[in-house]
Amino acid sequence: MRRVRVSRRLSALATIVVVASIVPASLALRSKPPADWRAAIRTLQPRAEAGRLVQPLSDGGRVELTLIPELQRAAERLLAEADPIQGSAVMVSIHDGRVLALAGRNRATAGTNDPSLATTAWAPAASVFKLVTTAALLDAGLHADTRVCYHGGVHSVEADNLEDHPAADGRCKSLGYGLAKSQNAIIARLAHDYLDPAALERSATAFGFGTAPAFELPTAASTLTLPADGLGFARTAAGFWNSKLSALHGAMVAATIARGGESVDPRLVERVLDGNGRVMPLPAAAAPRRALDADTARELGLMMVGTTEWGSATRAFRDPSTHRRRLAGVRVAGKTGTLTGKDPALAYSWFVGFAPADKPEVAFAVLLGRADEADIRAAEVARALLATWLTTESISPLVAAR
């Protein structure tokens, strides 16, 4: 009898063991580890689903992106039409940092969007860096109407541009004029007279130079090197050399100014669903940070409007025959940058800014790197991208309000 009972017990235990070995396996099949969504979005080849862009995951899940299909297509198409050796275009919502378009193009891999060209600092900041310098000058007590007399400085800055030469200094213009026209001698002279390396470094750090932007894709920090000599410092302040900037960071610089000096981190991911349709937790967004004094940001933003109204980007945003704004009366705040640089040796064209200038909703940056200067400038690409945003009613409350 005892043997029978033991056998029955063993048989029952065996059954339990078998069942136990089967159940966890079936559960494991239903609960397999979620796919690495960060790795999946690095190539950024999403598909359109129900009016949004979605990156599929290997486990059957998906990443719902903040990108707006119309804007993403427009950014990629405009870069293709401009045909730089390499270039990038970014548009973000200033309210919460959502990235609405993120495009990068390399002529060697034409047809493939390369977001790394938008998130890495491969190009000199050029005259876009004048925004950093001007913010430092405003913090030092200067104003848009602070005047300086100067000579030359259109294409270069030399030692004598930093000194008083009454006989040669035939023009006297304001800081606001210098920023809007991207006049090198004005910015270099004022930086030489009113700033030191520590003050300019503080301004650059406040704008995020030296720190890689927090973002779901890999990013690289924009960089700044400040020389000790006076001429080298003045040239750096005017944007000639020693600074590099990514298009993503350029858009966030403009967004910081548009937000009255508050900085928010950019974000690309709206939500992530695993293969079972469950919403995956995402890292909490950082709180907005005070980067600029509110009065500094306001005055700087007003000065940037001059760039498109009568400054270095007038042709892109004003019809020369009628002098009317090309974007249905919308005012745009911006900053141009043009430089022939090295590493890589290209002719660079920048435009960063925000719109509408009176009640900002979006900030943007366009960067084109060519073998030589061409007719198509970054400001024109930016204007076309803004035109797409303005004419897409589902995107812009401004259009609906009309």
Rosetta blueprint (number, residue, H / E / L):
1 M L
2 R H
3 R H
4 V H
5 R H
6 V H
7 S H
8 R H
9 R H
10 L H
11 S H
12 A H
13 L H
14 A H
15 T H
16 I H
17 V H
18 V H
19 V H
20 A H
21 S H
22 I H
23 V H
24 P H
25 A H
26 S H
27 L H
28 A H
29 L H
30 R H
31 S L
32 K L
33 P L
34 P L
35 A L
36 D L
37 W H
38 R H
39 A H
40 A H
41 I L
42 R L
43 T L
44 L L
45 Q L
46 P L
47 R E
48 A E
49 E E
50 A L
51 G L
52 R E
53 L E
54 V E
55 Q E
56 P E
57 L L
58 S L
59 D L
60 G L
61 G L
62 R E
63 V E
64 E E
65 L E
66 T L
67 L L
68 I L
69 P H
70 E H
71 L H
72 Q H
73 R H
74 A H
75 A H
76 E H
77 R H
78 L H
79 L H
80 A H
81 E H
82 A H
83 D L
84 P L
85 I L
86 Q E
87 G E
88 S E
89 A E
90 V E
91 M E
92 V E
93 S E
94 I L
95 H L
96 D L
97 G L
98 R E
99 V E
100 L E
101 A E
102 L E
103 A E
104 G E
105 R E
106 N E
107 R H
108 A H
109 T H
110 A L
111 G L
112 T L
113 N L
114 D L
115 P L
116 S H
117 L H
118 A H
119 T H
120 T L
121 A L
122 W L
123 A E
124 P E
125 A L
126 A H
127 S H
128 V H
129 F H
130 K H
131 L H
132 V H
133 T H
134 T H
135 A H
136 A H
137 L H
138 L H
139 D H
140 A L
141 G L
142 L L
143 H L
144 A L
145 D L
146 T L
147 R E
148 V E
149 C E
150 Y E
151 H L
152 G L
153 G L
154 V L
155 H L
156 S L
157 V L
158 E L
159 A H
160 D H
161 N H
162 L H
163 E L
164 D L
165 H L
166 P L
167 A L
168 A L
169 D L
170 G L
171 R E
172 C E
173 K E
174 S E
175 L H
176 G H
177 Y H
178 G H
179 L H
180 A H
181 K H
182 S L
183 Q L
184 N H
185 A H
186 I H
187 I H
188 A H
189 R H
190 L H
191 A H
192 H H
193 D H
194 Y H
195 L L
196 D L
197 P H
198 A H
199 A H
200 L H
201 E H
202 R H
203 S H
204 A H
205 T H
206 A H
207 F L
208 G L
209 F L
210 G L
211 T L
212 A L
213 P L
214 A L
215 F L
216 E L
217 L L
218 P L
219 T L
220 A L
221 A L
222 S L
223 T E
224 L E
225 T L
226 L L
227 P L
228 A L
229 D L
230 G H
231 L H
232 G H
233 F H
234 A H
235 R H
236 T H
237 A H
238 A H
239 G L
240 F L
241 W L
242 N L
243 S E
244 K E
245 L E
246 S L
247 A H
248 L H
249 H H
250 G H
251 A H
252 M H
253 V H
254 A H
255 A H
256 T H
257 I H
258 A H
259 R L
260 G L
261 G L
262 E E
263 S E
264 V L
265 D L
266 P L
267 R E
268 L L
269 V E
270 E E
271 R E
272 V E
273 L E
274 D L
275 G L
276 N L
277 G L
278 R L
279 V E
280 M E
281 P L
282 L L
283 P L
284 A L
285 A L
286 A L
287 A L
288 P L
289 R E
290 R E
291 A L
292 L L
293 D L
294 A H
295 D H
296 T H
297 A H
298 R H
299 E H
300 L H
301 G H
302 L H
303 M H
304 M H
305 V H
306 G H
307 T H
308 T H
309 E H
310 W L
311 G L
312 S L
313 A L
314 T H
315 R H
316 A H
317 F H
318 R E
319 D L
320 P L
321 S L
322 T L
323 H L
324 R L
325 R E
326 R L
327 L L
328 A L
329 G L
330 V L
331 R L
332 V L
333 A E
334 G E
335 K E
336 T E
337 G E
338 T E
339 L E
340 T E
341 G E
342 K L
343 D L
344 P L
345 A L
346 L E
347 A E
348 Y E
349 S E
350 W E
351 F E
352 V E
353 G E
354 F E
355 A E
356 P L
357 A L
358 D L
359 K L
360 P L
361 E L
362 V E
363 A E
364 F E
365 A E
366 V E
367 L E
368 L E
369 G E
370 R E
371 A L
372 D L
373 E L
374 A L
375 D L
376 I L
377 R L
378 A H
379 A H
380 E H
381 V H
382 A H
383 R H
384 A H
385 L H
386 L H
387 A H
388 T H
389 W H
390 L H
391 T L
392 T L
393 E L
394 S L
395 I L
396 S L
397 P H
398 L H
399 V H
400 A H
401 A H
402 R L
